Amino acid sequence: MESARLREAPLVDRVVVEVQAGDGGSGIISFRREKYVPRGGPDGGDGGRGGHVYLQADPQLFTLADFRFRRRFRAGRGHHGSGANKKGADGEDLVVRVPVGCVVYDDETGEMLADLVEPGQTVRVARGGRGGRGNARFVNPVRRAPRIAERGDPGEHRRIRLELKLLADVGLVGLPNAGKSSLLAASSRARPKIAAYPFTTLSPNLGLVRLGPNESFVMADIPGIIEGAHRGLGLGLAFLRHVERTRLLILVVDTSAQDGTDPVEALHVTRRELEQYDAALLARPMLVAANKMDLPEAHGRLPVLEQACRSLGLEVWPISAATGQGVDALLFRAFQELRQAVAREQPARAAGAGPKERPAVRVAGRLREARKVEVLRQDGGFVVRSPWLERLAARLDLEGQPDARAYLYEILQRSRVLDRLRSQGAKPGDPVRVGIHTLPFRE
């Protein structure tokens, strides 16, 4: 019957996608041609910027399921420049919508790029390529009619990992079959799968608990924990990741011990797994729901569980999710704890001790590179290694634009690269490679 248990589609909460920003448009070589203007001069316009790729938190999305079918996203490329100093249009930006609570990582470096916890919060994850300059930008007292134009830069490509951590006020945690799904169903209109075998719930479920016109909170039923879950056993990290967002934890314990697990041992296992995953979780407000009190076996074990909870400073609330006994009292107590938790957070944030306010838009892009230059001997010639010089050289067409070669030599002279080549014994005609181009050394 294993296949029957898996009919419930699991929550998609972790995916890897590729994002590609748009390439920049190329600048052009153009000269004015007007009547009665014999020397019109250059008027080639710049290329447009390539489109950026953004991620935006959308409160209408609750899963990353859409990314199972589309894993590549590409923004629009910039348009080329034109005559009369007309700049090409910028490429169209791409906004990819993700659920609120999504954490964005660079999949190659592991760096966290953003934590999107507010609706509408936006982060740029791939930067569009810069547009190339037209020949009008290269005019100076020496170059009166330059035949130089740059290609656009390629757009940034990135592999990013998206991890969804549910945003819930209250998290229900406990061993399999403790009654978490039953408690969620008794407290809200959520209808999670309920059955008499372990791991009935294969993915977290959310429910809105309403206690009054203006009194409500979101509660999450987290899949069952077992010993070793912090190492990935059972459903392991698939559920523990979602506990991090909650303000209050309700530890649900099967007081009847129907599966043979002592309630006190179940309590200790649950707390131990939370602590080993993240010790800060034990500092969160906690309540213990002593479930299945409608069964006769539960009454004899309740006093021992209450004594164990008192030694840990935890409140015990006897309930029966099946009959509704004690559920309302537990929910009202949870709401009181939530209000106290929010009240504690507000002055801490005002004093700067709490979480920093996140900007509406955050840029996740590479830092400005230092203009570092390295000159090496290689294969009977020389190699110039410098990210900014290599990018500049890639924009130039040395074969089709004769002035571009002279311009590149001018840049090498201004940056003292020619002096360094000379000091390392370079002779006229020796091959010098700069990025994709190889040109002869000259004095």
Secondary structure, DSSP 4 states (H G I P E B T S, - for coil): -HHHHTTSPPP--EEEEEEEPPPPPPP---B--BTTBTT--B-PPPPPPPPPEEEEEETT---SGGGGT--EEEPPPPPP-BTTTBPPPPPPPEEEEEETTEEEEETTT--EEEEE-STT-EEEEEPPPPPPPPGGGG--SS-SS----PPPPPPPEEEEEEEE----SEEEE-STTSSHHHHHHHHSS------SSTT---S-EEEEEEEETTEEEEEEEPPPP-TTGGGT-TTTHHHHHHHTT-SEEEEEEETT-TTS--HHHHHHHHHHHHHHH-GGGGGS-EEEEEE-TTSHHHHHHHHHHHHHHHHHT-EEEE-BTTTTBTHHHHHHHHHHHHHHHHHHHHHHHHTT-SPPPPPSEEE--PPPPP---EEEEETTEEEEE-HHHHHHHHH--TTT-HHHHHHHHHHHHHTTHHHHHHHTT--TT-EEEETTEEEE---
